[in-house]
Amino acid sequence: MNISATLILAFGMSMDAFAVSVGKGATLDRPCFREAFRTGLIFGVIEAITPLIGWSLGLVASRYIMQWSQWVAFTLLLILGVRMIIEGLKNNPEENLTTATRHSFWILAATAVCTSLDALAIGVGLAFLDVNIIHTALLIGMATTVMSTLGMMLGRFIGPLLGKWAEILGGAVLIAIGLNILLEHLGYLR
């Protein structure tokens, strides 16, 4: 696989993380660049690790991984999305934004794992191609770090416009991404 194909793959893999990061940034009270970069780094590291795991598993048991990855991603994103919607609905109507300035590491890591399960499946497929998996995984991780950081900063500006609806919208985006992954793997979307 040449460098341009690898870059296209890397930025394509980062789009889910970008969309989720916009929602995450919108739910915080004016996140600073440091928080945006922290989020980007968490998403990027996890997104870089999952193709390596998929590649390793692809050498051993690709058909088992491919059968279940979309269901795991859908279920986890659905749970996180519903949780965000419930939290958004519980917010006091007089509040425009939550006062949180930072997401917990574990929430970000769980969300990153959910959005990177497609990278795990890609890693399985890469096991059958002539690719340098280390370089590919690093490019995917770097692209995701950049896109997630940009997404958080974009969310900073969208959040005040959406007010308390930012968290509800963020949850809906997570559910939509999970549904998209499921429908794509089931063959309903191309």
Contacts in CASP RR format, 6 or more apart in sequence:
PFRMAT RR
TARGET T0000
AUTHOR 0000-0000-0000
METHOD contacts of the structure
MODEL  1
MNISATLILAFGMSMDAFAVSVGKGATLDRPCFREAFRTGLIFGVIEAIT
PLIGWSLGLVASRYIMQWSQWVAFTLLLILGVRMIIEGLKNNPEENLTTA
TRHSFWILAATAVCTSLDALAIGVGLAFLDVNIIHTALLIGMATTVMSTL
GMMLGRFIGPLLGKWAEILGGAVLIAIGLNILLEHLGYLR
1 9 0 8 1.000
1 129 0 8 1.000
1 130 0 8 1.000
1 131 0 8 1.000
1 136 0 8 1.000
6 131 0 8 1.000
6 135 0 8 1.000
6 136 0 8 1.000
6 139 0 8 1.000
7 139 0 8 1.000
7 143 0 8 1.000
9 122 0 8 1.000
9 136 0 8 1.000
9 139 0 8 1.000
9 140 0 8 1.000
10 136 0 8 1.000
10 139 0 8 1.000
10 140 0 8 1.000
10 141 0 8 1.000
10 142 0 8 1.000
10 143 0 8 1.000
10 144 0 8 1.000
11 143 0 8 1.000
11 147 0 8 1.000
12 143 0 8 1.000
13 47 0 8 1.000
13 51 0 8 1.000
13 116 0 8 1.000
13 118 0 8 1.000
13 119 0 8 1.000
13 122 0 8 1.000
13 140 0 8 1.000
13 143 0 8 1.000
13 144 0 8 1.000
14 44 0 8 1.000
14 47 0 8 1.000
14 140 0 8 1.000
14 141 0 8 1.000
14 143 0 8 1.000
14 144 0 8 1.000
14 146 0 8 1.000
14 147 0 8 1.000
14 148 0 8 1.000
15 147 0 8 1.000
16 115 0 8 1.000
16 116 0 8 1.000
16 118 0 8 1.000
16 177 0 8 1.000
17 40 0 8 1.000
17 43 0 8 1.000
17 44 0 8 1.000
17 47 0 8 1.000
17 112 0 8 1.000
17 115 0 8 1.000
17 116 0 8 1.000
17 144 0 8 1.000
17 147 0 8 1.000
17 148 0 8 1.000
18 147 0 8 1.000
18 148 0 8 1.000
18 150 0 8 1.000
18 151 0 8 1.000
19 173 0 8 1.000
19 177 0 8 1.000
20 43 0 8 1.000
20 111 0 8 1.000
20 115 0 8 1.000
20 148 0 8 1.000
20 170 0 8 1.000
20 173 0 8 1.000
20 174 0 8 1.000
20 177 0 8 1.000
21 36 0 8 1.000
21 39 0 8 1.000
21 40 0 8 1.000
21 43 0 8 1.000
21 147 0 8 1.000
21 148 0 8 1.000
21 149 0 8 1.000
21 150 0 8 1.000
21 151 0 8 1.000
21 152 0 8 1.000
21 155 0 8 1.000
22 151 0 8 1.000
22 152 0 8 1.000
22 154 0 8 1.000
22 155 0 8 1.000
22 158 0 8 1.000
22 173 0 8 1.000
23 151 0 8 1.000
23 155 0 8 1.000
23 158 0 8 1.000
23 166 0 8 1.000
23 169 0 8 1.000
23 170 0 8 1.000
23 171 0 8 1.000
23 173 0 8 1.000
24 39 0 8 1.000
24 103 0 8 1.000
24 108 0 8 1.000
24 111 0 8 1.000
24 152 0 8 1.000
24 155 0 8 1.000
24 170 0 8 1.000
25 31 0 8 1.000
25 36 0 8 1.000
25 39 0 8 1.000
25 151 0 8 1.000
25 152 0 8 1.000
25 153 0 8 1.000
25 154 0 8 1.000
25 155 0 8 1.000
25 156 0 8 1.000
25 158 0 8 1.000
25 159 0 8 1.000
25 166 0 8 1.000
26 155 0 8 1.000
26 156 0 8 1.000
26 158 0 8 1.000
26 159 0 8 1.000
26 162 0 8 1.000
26 166 0 8 1.000
26 167 0 8 1.000
26 169 0 8 1.000
26 170 0 8 1.000
27 84 0 8 1.000
27 97 0 8 1.000
27 98 0 8 1.000
27 100 0 8 1.000
27 103 0 8 1.000
27 159 0 8 1.000
27 166 0 8 1.000
27 167 0 8 1.000
27 170 0 8 1.000
28 35 0 8 1.000
28 97 0 8 1.000
28 98 0 8 1.000
28 100 0 8 1.000
28 101 0 8 1.000
28 102 0 8 1.000
28 103 0 8 1.000
28 156 0 8 1.000
29 97 0 8 1.000
29 98 0 8 1.000
29 99 0 8 1.000
29 100 0 8 1.000
29 101 0 8 1.000
30 101 0 8 1.000
30 156 0 8 1.000
30 160 0 8 1.000
31 101 0 8 1.000
31 102 0 8 1.000
31 152 0 8 1.000
31 153 0 8 1.000
31 155 0 8 1.000
31 156 0 8 1.000
32 101 0 8 1.000
33 149 0 8 1.000
33 153 0 8 1.000
35 101 0 8 1.000
35 102 0 8 1.000
35 103 0 8 1.000
35 152 0 8 1.000
36 148 0 8 1.000
36 149 0 8 1.000
36 150 0 8 1.000
36 151 0 8 1.000
36 152 0 8 1.000
36 153 0 8 1.000
36 156 0 8 1.000
37 145 0 8 1.000
37 149 0 8 1.000
39 103 0 8 1.000
39 108 0 8 1.000
39 148 0 8 1.000
39 149 0 8 1.000
39 152 0 8 1.000
40 144 0 8 1.000
40 145 0 8 1.000
40 146 0 8 1.000
40 148 0 8 1.000
40 149 0 8 1.000
40 152 0 8 1.000
41 145 0 8 1.000
42 105 0 8 1.000
42 108 0 8 1.000
42 109 0 8 1.000
42 112 0 8 1.000
43 108 0 8 1.000
43 111 0 8 1.000
43 112 0 8 1.000
43 115 0 8 1.000
43 116 0 8 1.000
43 144 0 8 1.000
43 145 0 8 1.000
43 148 0 8 1.000
44 112 0 8 1.000
44 140 0 8 1.000
44 141 0 8 1.000
44 142 0 8 1.000
44 144 0 8 1.000
44 145 0 8 1.000
44 148 0 8 1.000
45 141 0 8 1.000
45 145 0 8 1.000
46 109 0 8 1.000
46 112 0 8 1.000
46 113 0 8 1.000
46 116 0 8 1.000
47 112 0 8 1.000
47 115 0 8 1.000
47 116 0 8 1.000
47 119 0 8 1.000
47 140 0 8 1.000
47 141 0 8 1.000
47 144 0 8 1.000
48 137 0 8 1.000
48 138 0 8 1.000
48 140 0 8 1.000
48 141 0 8 1.000
48 142 0 8 1.000
48 144 0 8 1.000
49 116 0 8 1.000
49 137 0 8 1.000
50 113 0 8 1.000
50 116 0 8 1.000
50 117 0 8 1.000
50 119 0 8 1.000
50 120 0 8 1.000
50 123 0 8 1.000
51 119 0 8 1.000
51 120 0 8 1.000
51 122 0 8 1.000
51 123 0 8 1.000
51 126 0 8 1.000
51 133 0 8 1.000
51 136 0 8 1.000
51 137 0 8 1.000
51 140 0 8 1.000
52 123 0 8 1.000
52 133 0 8 1.000
52 134 0 8 1.000
52 137 0 8 1.000
53 120 0 8 1.000
53 123 0 8 1.000
54 65 0 8 1.000
54 120 0 8 1.000
54 121 0 8 1.000
54 122 0 8 1.000
54 123 0 8 1.000
54 124 0 8 1.000
54 126 0 8 1.000
54 127 0 8 1.000
55 123 0 8 1.000
55 124 0 8 1.000
55 125 0 8 1.000
55 126 0 8 1.000
55 127 0 8 1.000
55 133 0 8 1.000
55 137 0 8 1.000
56 127 0 8 1.000
57 65 0 8 1.000
57 120 0 8 1.000
57 124 0 8 1.000
57 127 0 8 1.000
58 65 0 8 1.000
58 123 0 8 1.000
58 124 0 8 1.000
58 125 0 8 1.000
58 127 0 8 1.000
58 128 0 8 1.000
59 127 0 8 1.000
62 124 0 8 1.000
62 125 0 8 1.000
62 127 0 8 1.000
62 128 0 8 1.000
65 120 0 8 1.000
65 121 0 8 1.000
65 124 0 8 1.000
66 121 0 8 1.000
66 124 0 8 1.000
69 117 0 8 1.000
69 118 0 8 1.000
69 120 0 8 1.000
69 121 0 8 1.000
69 185 0 8 1.000
70 117 0 8 1.000
70 121 0 8 1.000
70 181 0 8 1.000
70 182 0 8 1.000
70 184 0 8 1.000
70 185 0 8 1.000
70 186 0 8 1.000
71 182 0 8 1.000
72 117 0 8 1.000
73 114 0 8 1.000
73 115 0 8 1.000
73 117 0 8 1.000
73 118 0 8 1.000
73 178 0 8 1.000
73 181 0 8 1.000
73 182 0 8 1.000
74 178 0 8 1.000
74 179 0 8 1.000
74 181 0 8 1.000
74 182 0 8 1.000
76 110 0 8 1.000
76 113 0 8 1.000
76 114 0 8 1.000
76 117 0 8 1.000
77 114 0 8 1.000
77 115 0 8 1.000
77 174 0 8 1.000
77 175 0 8 1.000
77 177 0 8 1.000
77 178 0 8 1.000
77 181 0 8 1.000
78 174 0 8 1.000
78 175 0 8 1.000
78 178 0 8 1.000
78 179 0 8 1.000
80 107 0 8 1.000
80 110 0 8 1.000
80 111 0 8 1.000
80 114 0 8 1.000
80 171 0 8 1.000
80 174 0 8 1.000
81 170 0 8 1.000
81 171 0 8 1.000
81 172 0 8 1.000
81 174 0 8 1.000
81 175 0 8 1.000
82 171 0 8 1.000
82 175 0 8 1.000
83 171 0 8 1.000
84 167 0 8 1.000
84 168 0 8 1.000
84 170 0 8 1.000
84 171 0 8 1.000
84 174 0 8 1.000
85 167 0 8 1.000
85 168 0 8 1.000
85 171 0 8 1.000
85 172 0 8 1.000
85 175 0 8 1.000
87 167 0 8 1.000
88 164 0 8 1.000
88 165 0 8 1.000
88 167 0 8 1.000
88 168 0 8 1.000
89 168 0 8 1.000
91 98 0 8 1.000
91 164 0 8 1.000
91 167 0 8 1.000
93 164 0 8 1.000
95 164 0 8 1.000
96 160 0 8 1.000
96 163 0 8 1.000
96 164 0 8 1.000
97 159 0 8 1.000
97 160 0 8 1.000
97 163 0 8 1.000
97 164 0 8 1.000
97 166 0 8 1.000
98 164 0 8 1.000
98 167 0 8 1.000
111 174 0 8 1.000
114 174 0 8 1.000
114 178 0 8 1.000
115 177 0 8 1.000
116 144 0 8 1.000
117 181 0 8 1.000
118 181 0 8 1.000
119 140 0 8 1.000
121 185 0 8 1.000
123 133 0 8 1.000
126 133 0 8 1.000
126 136 0 8 1.000
127 133 0 8 1.000
155 166 0 8 1.000
158 166 0 8 1.000
159 166 0 8 1.000
162 169 0 8 1.000
180 189 0 8 1.000
183 189 0 8 1.000
184 190 0 8 1.000
END
